[in-house]
């Protein structure tokens, strides 16, 4: 379970505080795959980062006993002058993996990413697609209670996308996801419940379909 | 499958060692000449000032090989400078890694300080090798006191670096100011001369510079003909613990802001 207690998030600007979230209290039950909807700048990514414990509320608190992944598909966490292999090792070491486990992770990511000999080249020689493949594979290898996914399901060509989706579906058998996306089809396919962020308020829907309907509603030209 | 619970110290040590290896790999990776640059600063200074001295050709330090005097001070000075600069840039250089929630800003700073200690140790060993090869007199009067001075200097650099790292996160100009100060420090830290050799008036001013006390403590315990009479241990203590505690306090108060900016 994830619980938000009177959570506000704001950024100071020249004209006072700009609120992303204002006094939000919310309970997300266990075992729910959650989609997060909202317009650009509504604070979806900020909420996702706060749920994952890498950003913090300005006021209030967030409680959870679960483990959270890093934002899936994160390519910024790679060191450009190190090879793909070295970067995979680095992330494994952060998580305290033994040499045996590190080797398993390397095999998995190498097989999944399909970047061939680039795996032993510095990351800075990668295309952005190759970087995403590497990072996607790495996220899939680790076990968390929640996978945090921020708009990264559209990586690579159609063939790779299918593979990624299949693996992700297998993964969801064993864990839950927090997904930010503008793709309604993806949200419907992967999520059970939904959250809509609009003008600093949070609306929780037990059924993702209701969340999508509400989101479509606010986007109607008035 | 549930992730295995790890104690905070286990997480800290695995993160610091991962960051340490990462820093080493990027620093001493192929084609970068990292090993050469580790030696370059101190070597250049020793060559310049030893050369200048031989031009003037005065023998003001009897019983001391002047290049050894220079090397012992400059190695310590550059260790201080590199630890402070490395620590000060640790948060901004590793900001992307704070997306991994185990990685705390403090860990990146600790690993950078460890890397700088390693680099300084390697540079020192290389200098000892060079000294032996050219048959300089590198005998040390009180080895354990020299080590104490160096360890103390590391602590001073760590505290000042931590304080600076937090300050630099919130004040854009802070890092620039520290970097600007480092260059004149080279000339007012008793590196090419002893405090003893200065006129009284200058002596009193220069002793306000805490680095002078560290360098004099090293020189005075290294060379049989020099003493530590100008070293003020309580002054060194003051400069070690005020920045360290101020740095720790400020860091604790602002860790979340550092992670999310």
Interface residues (C-beta under 8 A of the other chain):
Chain A: X49 X52 X53 X54 X55 X56 X67 X68 X70 X71 X74 X76 X77 X79 X81 X82 X86 X90 X91 X93 X94 X95 X96 X142 X143 X144 X145 X174
Chain B: X1 X2 X3 X6 X10 X11 X14 X15 X17 X18 X21 X22 X25 X26 X29 X96 X97 X98 X99 X100 X101 X102 X103 X256 X259 X260
